[in-house]
Amino acid sequence: MSEIDNIECISTIEDEEITSHNPHNHNPHQFSSKPRNNVPTSVHELLECPVCTNSMYSPIHQCHNGHTLCSTCKTRVHNRCPTCRQELGDIRCLALEKVAESLELPCKYYSLGCPEIFPYYSKLKHEALCNFRPYNCPYAGSECSINGDIPFLIAHLKDDHKVDMHTGCTFNHRYVKSNPREVENATWMLTVFHCFGQYFCLHFEAFQLGMAPVYMAFLRFMGDETEARNYSYSLEVGANGRKLIWEGTPRSIRDSHRKVRDSHDGLIIQRNMALFFSGGDKKELKLRVTGRIWKEQQNPDAGVCIPNLCS
């Protein structure tokens, strides 16, 4: 997917131009998933597969010399022990499985704030859904493998991807591209908004919807889905006496940018309509997208949600 570098942004605070930059994927600060001091390191070493270095779960296999490995890697080593090269056979290490069954361990994301402790065989299921697990970088202009907590990702977006950061819950952007009929798949520079103490990512891109070329704008929330439901947003585009309006709930960045795009959960503009909104000879895309973000607050007396608009 190509990145387009001619975008103008008119913010509610001041006028400025958005230009793209090549992302620099620096190494992230890795969170520590090492065990707490009250869990013997030797036990963790015993339960660590020597091939993939992941924790081993039943069935745990061993060779005749007692070297162990996980069931996933057993199929990858062609029935040869990776430590002594002896034939593995079908021997299970029942003693180590019993040891694992007796353990209670902290979630591997405890360094990111998770206080939970689980039986060994329940821990993996929890960690797949843990609210404290790292988030993937929400940048859509390249395949970025960085992950981390929200403060780290904000610094990463700012320093490595050179993403524009805006404060406030209203926005007024103009997306510009010459020769738009030549663009089938493209992504414009991500914009991040800070309001209500949270961060939101505004995406805008072109892609094929079936046989029809379209443009799409949508918002993602930098946090979990349960938190995202506390907010709503609207997007509006129009000109020449016509307008399109979209209202919805921002999706969490737990959902990938592509998943949100492919679910069509945002403002979708057919290319012919986008060129109509651009005016002129329709040879240049000039789309002005305005929008706002608000927080839904529960009214305890009426039992309904009322919008809380920031100034």
N, C-alpha and C positions, 0 to 999 in steps of 0.2 A: 504494500500500500504506500503510495507516495505522499509526501508532505508538502503542502502548499504554503508558500512563504510570503504571500501578499495579503495581509489581513489588517484591517483598520479596526480599532476598538475605541468607541466613544464612551468613556465611563461617566458615571454620574458626578464624579468629583472633578475630573479634568480630562481633556482630550489627549489621546496618545495613540501611537501606532503599534500594532502587534506584529512582530516579525518572528520567523521561526529560527531555531538554532539546532545544530546537530547535537543530540544528546550525548553526554559522556558518562558511560556506565562505570562509575567508580565502585570499588569494593564496598559493600555495606558494612555497618557495624553489626556484627553478628551477636544475637542475644545468646546467653549461656543456657544450655539445656543440660548441663552437668548435674548430677545428683546432689542433694543437700548433704551436709557433712554427716548427718545421722544415718545415712544409708551407705553401707560399706562399698567402696569403689570396686573391690574385688568381685562382689556379686554382680555388679553391672558389667564388669569385664567378662565374667563367665557367661552372661546372657547376651553378649554382643556377638553377632555373626561375624566371623573373620573375613567374609567375602564382601558383604554389603554394609557392614558395620551398624546395621539396624538392630533393634532389640528382637530377640527370637521369641516366637510364640509357638505353642503346641500345634503340630508335632515338631519336636526338636530332634534332629538326626545326629548320629555320631558314627565314626569309623571304628574299626577293631582296636585302635590305639586310644580311643576316648576323645578324639578331637570332634568338636560339634560344629554344626552349621544349621541355618534355617531351611525350612521346606522349600521356599522359593529358590534359594541358591542351589539346592541339591540337584535340581534339574538343569542348572546352568553349568555345572562343573563335570557333567558327563559321568556321574557316579564315581568320581575320583576325589579323595579327600584333598582339599586345597593346602593342607598343612604337611601331610606326610606322603601324599600321592597314592595311598593304599585304596583299594576298592571299598566303597562305602557300604554297599548292601542295603538292608532295610532295618537297621538297628535304631531304635528310639532311645533317647536319653531320658528315661522316666524320672530319674532322681532330680535332674535339673528342672524338668517340668513341674515337679512337686515343689521345689525350692521357689520357682517363679510364682506358683499358686499361693504361697504363704506370704508373699511380699505385699506391702502397701507403699506406694511411691507417689511423690508429688507430680503434678502435671508438668510436662517438660517446658511449659510456658510460664512457670512460676516466676522467672526473672522479669516477665512482662506484666506481672500482677495477679496471676491466677493462684488462689489460695488452696485449691482443692487437692485432696489426696485420695488415691483410688487403689483398689486391688490391681495387681499387675495386669491381669487379663481384661480389666475394664478400662484401663488407662488409655489404650489406643483409640477406642471408640469415642471417648470424651475429647481427646486431643484433636480429632478430625473436625469437631464442631465447637471447640473452645472459643469463647468470646474474646479471649486474650491472644489467640494465635495471630501471627503477623499478617499484615495486609500486603497484597501484591501492588506494585507500582501502578497507578491508574493511567499513566501516560500511554496514549494510543498511537503515537506517531512512529513507534519502533517497538521491536520486541525487547522489552526491558525485564530482566530477571530479578531486579532488586525487590526485596520485601523488608518489612519492618513495622514498627508502630507508627501511629499518625504523625507525631512530632518529627520522627526521623524522615518519613516520606515527604513531609512538607519541605524540610531542608533539602532533601534530595531533588525534588521537583524544581526548587528555586535555584539550587547551585549547579546541578548536573544537566537538567533539561531546559533551564532558563525560562521556566514558565512564568507568565505574568500573574501577580497576586493582586487582588483587589479587595478592598474593605467596603462592606455595604451589602444590602439585600436587593438592590435594583441594578439593572445593567442595560446598556445600549451599545450593541456591537454592530459593526458593519463588516461583512465578509466580501472580499473582492477577489475576482479571478478573471483574467483575460482568457479569451477562447474557451469558454466553459463547455462548449459542445465536444471538445477534445478530452474532457475529463470524465472518466468512467468511475474510477475509484480514487479517492483522495481524502486526506485527513488534515484539517486545519489545526493550528497550534492550540493546545489545551489552555483554558483559563480557569484559575482557581479563585473562588470568592470566600471571604471570611465574614461570617455574620452569625449572630446568636451564639458566639463562642465556638462555632463549628466551621468546617471547611466543605465546600461544594465544588465539583468539577463540571465545567460546561464544555460539552463536546459538540463539534460541528463537522460533518463530512458528507462526501458524495459517494454513492454506490449504486449498484444495479438491484432494483427490486423486481424480480422476474425479468422481463424484457425492458422495463422502464427505468431510465436514469432518474434518481431522486437525490435530494439533499435532506439531511436529518440533523436536528438539534435535540440534545437531551442533557439532563442533569444527573450527576451521581453524587451520593453523599459519602464523605470520608468517615465511615463508621459502620456499625452493624445495622442489619435490616430493621431490627426493633426500634432503634433510634431514628432511622430514616423516616419511619412512619409518623414521626412527630412533626414533619415539615411538608409543605406543599410548595409548588412553584408554577409559574405560568410563563409561556413563551408566546410572542406575537410577532408576525411578519406581515407586511403589506405595503401597498402603494396604489396609486391610480384608483382610489375609491374602493379597494378590495383589501381584505385582511384575513389571515388565518390565525386562530388562537388555540393554544394547547394548555391544558391544566392537568397536573398529575402529582404524584409523589415521587421524589427522587429515589433512584435505586441505589442500594449500597454498593460500594466498590468490591464487596465480596462477590458480586456478579461481575464478570468480566465485561469490558467495553463491547466486545463482539457479541456476547450473549444479550446485552441490552439492545444493541443495534438490531440484531436478528429477530428480536421479539417485537420490533417496531414500536417500542415504548417511548415515544417522544413526538416532537413536531416533524412531520414528514411533508416535504414540498416537492411536487413534481417539477422536473426541470423546466418545462414550458411555462409553468406558473411562476417559478423563480425568476425566469428571464422577463416575464411580464412585470413582476414587481421591480425588476432592475431598471425598467424604462429604457429610453434611448433606442438604439438600433438592435438591442438584444444580443450584441456581440461581446458584452462584458457583464459578468455577474457582479451586482452590487446589491447585496441583500442586507437590510438593516433588521436585526433581531433584537427586540427588547424583551425584558422579563423582570420578574421579581420573585423573591423567596419569602415565605412567611411561615411562622410556627403556629401549629394548631394547639390551642389551649383548651382544656376541659373546663366548662362552666359548671361548678358544683351545684348551682341552684337549678339551672335549666336542664342539666344532663346532656348538653350538646357541646360540640367543639366550636370555638370562636377564633377567628384569625388574629394573630398578634403581629402587627407590621412594625418593622424597625424604621426609624426615621432616617 
